[in-house]
Amino acid sequence: MFIRASGQTFPIWTNERKMNKSSFTCENETVSDIKEYQRYTYAVIYTVILVPGLISNVLALWVFHAYVKETKKAVIFMINLAIADLLQVLSLPLRIYYYLNKSWPFGHTLCMFCFYLKYVNMYASIYFLVCISVRRCLLIIYPLRYSMTKRRLDRSWCTAGWFIVCVGCLPFPLLRKDPSAPNTCFSELPMMNLTIGSGVTLVTVAELTGFVLPLAVVLTCTWLTAASLREKNCVLQDAGEKRKALKMVLSCACVFLVCFMPYHITFPLDFLAKSNRVNCTFRSAVQRSHPITLCLASLNSCLDPVMYYFTTDEFKRRLSRPELAESLHMQRRISCTTTEATALHSEQEE
């Protein structure tokens, strides 16, 4: 085949023409379509998550504020998990604004902070789900040894977990370059160029420490808790407590499988796709599936409060209608008493 340009004729091979056409489609038309698809996906799913995630986690913290004085069953870890989920939800409005308006007017520093906060909250959630599973499992298997464990030790584990997660998530923003296009943020930030060895090492470490090892711990706790329930010397009261513990640990495992497993499957594939070392079809498939799995990872902020409700009797009791009405009535009485005392004090001063 031939092409004509500037009055001259040049030969071109058919397979080269097909390759050039495919490259043009991949680098121009398809990239534009994928960006629009990703923006639409993020905006819609984050909007769906925002309201229920905000309300449910605020309610969870309100319940745990009173519940913390009445039990030692991993409630400190639940409070920190609810805080991580709430922080994630509070960052969603800025993300929704960006994906709807296709522009980030809030500065590069805030962009990188919100980008970093997303991964901190996700891996903090993973860490505290593991802590909840381990704590409940140990309480069932070694009740005498761990029933008297001081709450200070749980707080130490929480502090250490936040520190480890914050340090471990630093590569996510550090591997992003300053955008060439103005007002660009989040998933559209360009990545730094890495060698194949460096990229494989970073992804492997992130996958093993951030997901594979925690998942193995949660599944082991599930198996041990289920095995303790099958013991012949298990009395009726212990069996009921063990069923509650098994329900809690199973819920943690389900959140792992539903929210975090899909993301950690597409995470290395997305890293490979952004390295431009794969063909257009594979890259397009990964870039269309990865946003959905990343949104599923944010869905845990809605699923965790559901887990609290169905696995914690105290949580369910405090959100029942009589208990909730009594609490609200008590808060109104306290508010009225405070207002009357303030007014009386003001009259006395006059």
Secondary structure, DSSP 4 states (H G I P E B T S, - for coil): -EEEETTEEEE--HHHHHHHHHHHIIIIIHHHHHHHHHHHHHHHHHHHHHHHHHHHHHHHHHHHHHHTTT--SSHHHHHHHHHHHHHHHHTHHHHHHHHHHT---S-HHHHHHHHHHHHHHHHHHHHHHHHHHHHHHHHHHSHHHHTT--HHHHHHHHHHHHHHHHHHTTHHHHTBPPPSSTT--GGGSPBPP--HHHHHHHHHHHHIIIIIHHHHHHHHHHHHHHHHHT-TT--HHHHHHHHHHHHHHHHHHHHIIIIIHHHHHHHHHHHHHHTT-S-HHHHHHHHHHHHHHHHHHHTHHHHHHHHHHHH-HHHHHHTSHHHHHHHHHHHHHHHHHHHHHHHHHHHHH-
